[in-house]
Amino acid sequence: MRLSAQQEALERYLASGDSVSPPELLKQIQGSSVLPASDGLMIYHNAYRTRLLSVMREDFPALHRWLGDESFAQLTLAYISAWPSRHFSLRWLGEKFTEFIRDYIAEPQRSPMMELATLEWAFTLAFDAPDAVPLSLDVMSSFSADDWINLRVCLTPSARWLQLQHNTVDIWVAAKAGADIPDAVALSAPLDCLVWRHELVCQYRTLESGEASALRLLTDGGSFASLCEDLLGTHGEQAALQAATWLKQWVVEGGLIRTGKCSAGNIRNCEPRF
């Protein structure tokens, strides 16, 4: 057997759920009186899968705690068999975990498990996302009136915007704190949740509906002036103040970067001072 064929056979063996050594490999590997080839291959097989299981526990700690050791191990080993690691880095091992849960688990467990896995994977994506220089209060302090009117921003590359249908955040918080995990329940209305990285630390925050709508408008291409205009219907004379208050919070949290300028728009009295 050529070396490349032997390597492929070993890869197939490690990726399979069967720890019984394939005959074609046993013919190529020389054992000893102390450690037969079949035992050596089995040790390698088990060690490899144990390492993969360890990585999944690290990437999905809340789901691990929610399910418990045995159930999480069963789910993960089934996932590894269905989606063998294909990347040189274990960083991407859990990439298809949510998709696997969708096809493997039945309701009512499926939806809350998928949401929790999605939330935890969002933290992994946020941590590894490209760097970007966020908009700061120092930069904004030198804005002119036109800068305010024309201000356009987008979320940092690390940001992940989730719409949750269950009390997933409560489950995640309880699991991280080592507290009793609440039962999964459906929310009366979807909950917007942002996950992002700021100064090498992953952050998260839920948004009430008004703030979520404002942030979505601003990061979908709207200018600060258009945000002020949009808020007139709900906040009246306080529209500019509310827009500035939200903008300041988003900037302090390091979640926005400045993009290109737009036309002046209709509102020219939005020049907040922080």
C-alpha positions, 0 to 999 in steps of 0.5 A: 500500500502506498503511503498516501493510500495508507494515510487515507485509510487511517483518516477514514478509520479515525473519522468512523465510529467503528473502533475495530481496526480495518484489515488493510491497515493492520497489514501495514502496521507492525505491532509488538508483543506488548502492544499489538497493532490493533490495540495501538490503532484503537488507542489512537482512534479513541484519543482522536475522538476524545480530543474532538469531544473536548473541543466541542465541550469548550466551544459549546459549554452551556449546551454541554452543561444543559444536556449533561456529560452523557447526552452531550457526548452522544450528540457530539459523537453522532455529529462527528460521525456525520460531519468529520473534521475537514479543516486543518484547524479544530477551530471549525469543528463545530461549524455545522453543529446547529445544522446537525441538531436541526436534522438529528433532534426532534421537537420540542427539544430541537429549536431551543437546542439549535438556538443555544448552539447558534448563540455559543457559536456566535461567540466563537465567530466574534472572537476570531473575526477580523480586527476593525477600528471602532468609532470612538467618542474622541473622534465624534467630539470633533464632528461638524454639523455636516458630519453629524447629518451625514454620519453612516455606520455599520456593525463591526466585523465581529458582530452577530445579530441573532433573533431568539424565539426562546429564553436562550439567553437565560439558559446560557447565563445560568449555565455559565454561572453554574446555576440551575438551568431554567426550562426552555420556553418560547418567548411571546415575541422575538428577542434581538441579541447582539454578540461582538468583540471589543478590546479582545473580549466577547460581549453580548447584549439584548435589545428592546424592540425600539432600540433594535429597530433604530440600530437596524435602520442605522446599520442598514445604510441609514444616516444619523439624520434619517434615524432622527427623522424616523424617531420623530413619530415616536419621540417627537422633540426628543427624537434627536436626544434619543438617537444620540443616547443610543448612538453613544451607547453603541459607540462606547460598547465598541460595536460600530465603525464609520462608513462613507458619507451620504447626502445631507438629508432633511434634518439639520438640527441633529448635532448632539454633544456628548 
